[in-house]
Amino acid sequence: MRCEKPRQWTDAEQKLLIEMATEGASAVQIASALQRYIASVKRVAETLGIQLR
């Protein structure tokens, strides 16, 4: 069983999420580019007030 702490999002990762979302990328595409879980991408996007498709 994994007991690792979740990685914190860096400023660079958040900027890339914003850029990709602005260009129309989906949550799946962003998660793949950042090597993050889709749910994590959606959660951070919501926190930043970004609407994903």
Residue frames relative to the residue before (quaternion, step in Angstrom):
aa qw qx qy qz dx dy dz
M 1.0000 0.0000 0.0000 0.0000 0.00 0.00 0.00
R 0.3708 -0.7366 0.5244 0.2118 3.57 -0.89 0.98
C 0.0705 -0.7959 0.6011 0.0162 3.52 -0.94 0.91
E 0.3210 0.7655 -0.4991 0.2488 3.57 1.14 0.59
K 0.4831 -0.6336 0.5153 0.3156 3.53 -1.18 0.62
P 0.5362 -0.6099 0.4620 0.3564 3.59 -1.05 0.65
R 0.4996 -0.6371 0.4911 0.3215 3.58 -1.08 0.73
Q 0.4362 -0.6655 0.5415 0.2712 3.53 -1.07 0.78
W 0.4689 -0.6533 0.5158 0.2955 3.56 -1.12 0.67
T 0.3260 -0.7330 0.5637 0.1967 3.57 -0.92 0.93
D 0.6482 -0.4941 0.3957 0.4231 3.57 -1.28 0.27
A 0.6397 0.5351 -0.3260 0.4452 3.59 1.00 -0.81
E 0.6477 0.5081 -0.3182 0.4701 3.60 1.01 -0.77
Q 0.6539 0.5046 -0.3140 0.4683 3.57 0.97 -0.81
K 0.6383 0.5189 -0.3266 0.4655 3.59 1.00 -0.77
L 0.6561 0.4991 -0.3154 0.4700 3.59 0.97 -0.83
L 0.6065 0.5386 -0.3503 0.4684 3.59 1.03 -0.74
I 0.6639 0.5015 -0.3026 0.4649 3.60 0.87 -0.93
E 0.6643 0.5094 -0.3041 0.4546 3.59 0.88 -0.95
M 0.6921 0.4777 -0.2836 0.4608 3.57 0.83 -0.99
A 0.6447 0.5121 -0.3252 0.4652 3.60 0.99 -0.79
T 0.6344 0.5323 -0.3206 0.4598 3.58 1.03 -0.79
E 0.6850 0.4684 -0.2655 0.4908 3.57 1.12 -0.74
G 0.5923 -0.6214 0.3415 0.3826 3.59 1.30 -0.02
A 0.3710 0.7346 -0.4911 0.2855 3.60 1.22 0.31
S 0.4555 -0.6748 0.5105 0.2766 3.57 -1.13 0.66
A 0.6741 -0.4729 0.3748 0.4260 3.57 -1.30 0.24
V 0.6300 0.5387 -0.3313 0.4507 3.59 1.04 -0.78
Q 0.6676 0.4993 -0.2973 0.4653 3.58 0.93 -0.90
I 0.6600 0.5009 -0.3039 0.4703 3.57 0.96 -0.86
A 0.6428 0.5253 -0.3192 0.4572 3.58 0.94 -0.88
S 0.6493 0.5149 -0.3109 0.4654 3.56 0.99 -0.83
A 0.6722 0.5045 -0.2961 0.4538 3.58 0.90 -0.91
L 0.7494 0.3904 -0.1993 0.4962 3.58 1.02 -0.81
Q 0.3226 -0.7516 0.4941 0.2947 3.58 1.31 -0.23
R 0.4468 0.6412 -0.4682 0.4123 3.50 0.88 1.15
Y 0.5771 -0.5488 0.4600 0.3927 3.56 -1.27 0.26
I 0.5939 -0.5781 0.4262 0.3626 3.57 -1.12 0.69
A 0.6449 0.5282 -0.3207 0.4497 3.60 0.93 -0.88
S 0.6414 0.5220 -0.3219 0.4610 3.58 1.03 -0.76
V 0.6335 0.5196 -0.3215 0.4746 3.57 1.00 -0.85
K 0.6677 0.5029 -0.3007 0.4592 3.59 0.89 -0.92
R 0.6515 0.5231 -0.3130 0.4516 3.58 0.98 -0.86
V 0.6842 0.4700 -0.2904 0.4760 3.58 0.87 -0.93
A 0.6217 0.5357 -0.3431 0.4569 3.60 0.99 -0.78
E 0.6549 0.5042 -0.3131 0.4678 3.58 0.94 -0.86
T 0.6370 0.5312 -0.3193 0.4583 3.57 0.99 -0.84
L 0.7145 0.4339 -0.2409 0.4931 3.57 1.07 -0.79
G 0.4887 -0.6844 0.4153 0.3469 3.57 1.30 -0.07
I 0.4706 0.6694 -0.4335 0.3775 3.56 1.18 0.60
Q 0.3047 -0.7414 0.5759 0.1607 3.54 -0.97 0.97
L 0.1575 -0.7901 0.5872 0.0789 3.59 -0.70 1.06
R 0.4146 -0.6967 0.5173 0.2740 3.56 -1.14 0.53
